[in-house]
Structures are given as structure tokens and as C-alpha cells.
Amino acid sequence: MLAGLHCDCLVCRVEKHLIEELGEECAAEEFSRGRFPSDFRCPLDLVHRLHRPEISSCAPATDRLLARLVAEHTEAPAGSLWQRLLLLVFVPTIHRTASQVALAFPSLARDDISQHSLTAFLEFLGSSDLRRRTTHVAFTVARHLRRRVFRWAIHERRLATPENREDKLAEEVDERGILGPEAILETFLDTCEVSGWLSRDERRLLMEYKVGRVGSSELGRRHGASSSACRHRVHRILERLRSVAEKAPPHQFELFEIREKIFSRARNNSTIAGRLVG
């Protein structure tokens, strides 16, 4: 089992069923008609490749495979092989999200949480945001799924509470802590971009260099500049954000201060099985 060896939750049961389905000969025949390298002989070969611990979820090769899967799914009817394959690829992400929500909201049934997590994932597969994504595909899916499922859980908890206890709920659910370092990083970068402190291109450069671990030489090739120019640009961006944060309200400076730790943790925990699952 990919999600949990000793778990019998709904997500793990779905995973087991998908492995059986995608291991059949007819699935291999349909997969062979897709546009994937010949070294992937069947759907499960691709899943195993994407779940290998040494494969970075930010690596260009991984992004190309995931973007290709999304494109195949977009062009196929509902319930296609590609939808099931994407679901199996992201089972660890879905399982981790459901486990985090179950831990934070023990009053909610685990199967209800799992069902909503699966539904939220399948709905996102058809989104224009995901179809346009060519980099950080796995990161984008994980971030969207966490937000959707935690918001649903908060809503369900409020419905089950007779009186208005939003303040207490806010204390019980610290999203910055629950959603992990990736979500904190995204919150910080969202704030900077919306406020005009960071452009979209600069944000992409930071993610490639600091999280995706793309070397300065490769960055130079991608952005039409020398490796030295790319390194200096990254450092100038970080210094500018630090300068802005020092003049911002205290909570903004605190968020900036933990940013370096987040970049480091995201770099050191950057596989699909590790960075997205646990």
C-alpha cells in the first residue's frame, strides 16, 4: 500500500482497488496509446516512478509527467484511465490531508473526511488553474486540497456547534501550523505578490531556485541570463522583501523571519512521498 500499510480508511480502500484495476492488461493497452516515454510500460510503472523517494516533486521531469497526465485527463471522458491514474498518483497527498483533518477535528468521521478529500481532488482535476500549470504541479494540488478540506471541516464543525464559537475555533485550528511549511510559504508569497512587493516572475524564480533546487546555470538558460545574474537577482529579491518586512506590522515581519526556515524545510523534504505525504 502506498498511503498506509496498516490503514483501512476509505482512501486506502480506493487505493487498493485502483492498483488492481490499473494492473490489468486492458489498462496497459490504453496507457500505451498515451504520450509517455517508452520506458513506462504500464500505468503502475509511472506511479512507482512518481512515488520514488529520490524523485523531486518540483523537478522539471516530474512536472512534465504530471502536466502530461492532466492533459490526457482533460481530453478524455469522465472516469477515464487518466483520471484513475491521477487519483492513484495523488493518493498519498489525499491520505495525508485526510489524516491531518481527522487529527484536528476528532468529532468528524474519518470516512466523511476521506470522501470529501477525494471529491475535492477530483473536482480540482477539471479546473483551469491546474490545466494551465506547468511547474510545481504537485505542490499546487497539495495546497489546494489542504485549503478546501480544512475549510470544509471548519464549516462542518460550526454547523455542529449550537452557539457561535468562532474565536474558540480559531484557537483550536491554527491553519499556519496545521497546513505545514508549504502553506506558510504560500501565505507569505501571496501577501508579497498582492501587495506589489513581488512580481509573478520573481516568485517563480524564487520557487525554482529555493524550493525546486534548480541550479543557477539551468535558471540562466531558462531565463536568458547568466548563472551569476540569476543568483544575484534571487539575493536582491530576498533583500528587498526583508527590507519591506522590517517596515511592515509585526506579524508580517514574523512571517518573513520564518520564511528562510520554510525554504530550507521545503528543500530538504521535496519528494512526493516525503514533501507531500509526510
N, C-alpha and C positions, 0 to 999 in steps of 0.2 A: 504494500500500500504506500502511496506517495504522501498522503496527508497525515496519516497517523496509524502506526502499527497496531495499536490496541484500542482503537476508537470505532464505535459503531454508530456514529451520528449520521444524519441524512446525507451530508456532503460525502462522507466516506462510502456510504452505500451507493451513491450515484457514481463515485469514482470506480468502484469495483465493477459496476455494470458497464461503464464506458470502456474500461480496459478489455472486458470480454468482447464488446461489440467491435471495437477498433482493432482487435486482434484477428478478426475473421478475414477470410480470403477476399470477400467482396469489398471490404473496406480498403484493402491493399490495392485492389484493382482501380477503385475510384480515386484513391490517393495518387496513383501513378499518372493520372491524367492532369494533375495539378502541376504548377510551375515551380518545382523544387529540385535541388541538386540530386543527381542520381544516387548519391551515397545514402539517401533516405529511401529505403526500400518499402517501408510501410509506415502508417501513421505513428505507431508506437516508437519507431526509431527517432522520429522528430521530437516526440515528447521526452524521451530519455535524453536526447541531446540538450534540450532546453532546461532540463532539470539537473543537469550535471553540476556539481558544486563549483567547479572551476570556471564555468561559463558566466561571464558578467551580464547582468540584465540590461546594462547600459551600452554594451559593446555594439558597434555597428552591425556585425554579423547577426547578432541576436535580434536587433531591431528590424533588420531586413526580413528575417524569417517570420517574426510576429506580424509585421506590416503585410507580408505576402499572405499569411493566413487570414488576416482581416479582409484583404481584398478578395480572396477566394470566397469567403463567407458572404461578403456584400453582393457578389454576383450569383450566389446560389439561392435556392428556395429555402424557406424555413425548415428547420430540423435536418439540415444537410450534414454531410460528413464533417464539413469545416466548422460548423457550429459546435458539434460534439467534440471535435479535436481541440478547439479553443477552450472549451469548458474543461477538458481534461488537463490542458496545459496550465490553466489558472486554478485548478483545484486547491493547490497548496495556499494560494493567496486567499481564496474564498474561505478555506478552513481556518486559516489564522484569524481572519476578520471575525468570523462567527465565534471563535473561541474568545477573542478579546471582548466582544459584546456580551457574551454569556458570563464572563468574569465580572464585568462592570455592572450588569443588570441581572442578578441571580433570580429575580422574580419572573423573568421571561423564559418561556420554554425553549430548550435548545433547538428542537426541530422547527419551531416557528422562526427562530433567528436564522437557522440554516436555509429555510425555504425563502426567506426574504433576501438573504445574501445571494442565493442562486438566481432569483428573479432579477435583482438589481444588476447583477453581472450580465445576464442575457439581454436586458434592456439596453445596457451601455454598448453592447456589441453593434447595435444598429445606429449609434449616434454619429453625427457628422464630425464631432470632435475627435473620436477615435479613428474614423476613416481618414482624416487629414493628417494624423500623427505619423511621423516618420522616424522620430527619435524618442527615447525614453518611454516606449510603449508600455512596458510592464509597470514602470513607475506610475504612469498616468492611470492605468487600470486600478492599481492598488489604492492610489489616493482617492479616486472617485468612489470606489467600493466602500472604503472606510467611512467617508463622509456620509454616503447615502444610508448605510446600515446604522451608524451611530445616531443619525438624525431620526431615523425611524424608531429606534429603541427609546430615544428621549421622548418622542411623541407618544409611544405606547405606554411608557411609564407615567406620563402626565395624565393620560386618559384613565389609568387605573388608580390615580390618586384623587380622592374626593375634594380636598382643598388645594388651593394654589400654593405649591411649594417650589416655585422656580428657583428661589435663592438656595434652598437646601439642595435641590437637584444639581445646581451649578457647582456646589461644593463637592457633591458626590462624583460628578463626572467632569474631570479636568481633561478636556479634549487634547490639550497640548501633551499631557502625559500619556493618555490612552493611545493616541494615534501614532506615537512613536516619532523618531527623529526626522523621518522623511516629511511628515506632516508639518512639523515645526519649521523645517527649512522652507517648505512651500508657503507657509503663512508669512514668513519673513520676506521672501521674494515677492509674494503677491503685494504686500504692503509697499515695498520699494517701487514696484512697477506702477501700481496705481497712483502713487504719489509723484511719479515722474523722476524718481531717483535712479531708475534702472530701465534701460530700453529692452525690448524683446530680444534683440541680437546680443546684447550684453548678458542677458540672463541665460541664453542658450550657450554662450561661450563659457560662462561660469559652470554650468551644469556639465558640459563636456569635459572641462579641464579638472574641476574639483571633485565631481561625483563619478563621471564616466571614465575618468583616468585616461583620457585621450592625451597622448603626448604632444608637446609643443610643436614638433615637426609636422605631425599629422594635422594639428589645428591650423598651422600655417598653410598647408596645402588646401584645406577646406575653405579657408577664409581669404586666400590670396595674399598672404603676408609671410614674413619670415618667422621662424620659431621664436627668435628673441623678441620680435614685436608683439607676438601673441602673449608671451609671458609678461611683458611689461604692461600690456593692456589689462590683463587679469589683475595684476597688482594695483594698477591705477583705479580700477573699478572698486576693488575692496577698500582701498584707502578712502575713496570718495564716500562709500557707504558708511565707513566708520566715522568720518567727519560729520556726515548728516545725522547719524545716530547719536553722537555726543551732544548735539543741539536739540534733539527730539525729547519728548517726555520720557521719564524714567523707564516706563515699561518697554518703550521702543529700544532704548539702549541695552536693556537687559536681554531683549530678544536678539540684538546684534551680537552681544557678548557670547551667547551660547551657539551662535552660528558656526564658528570655527570648529567647535566640538562636533556639531552635526555633520559638517562636511567630512570630518575625519571618520566619524562612525559610519556614514553612508559609504565612504570609500572602502572601509575595511569589512563591510557587510553587504557586498554588492552582487551576490548571486541570486537567482530566482528562488532557490531553495533556502538561502540564508537571508538575503536582504528583504525579500518579500514575505517569507514564511516564518522566520523566527530565528 
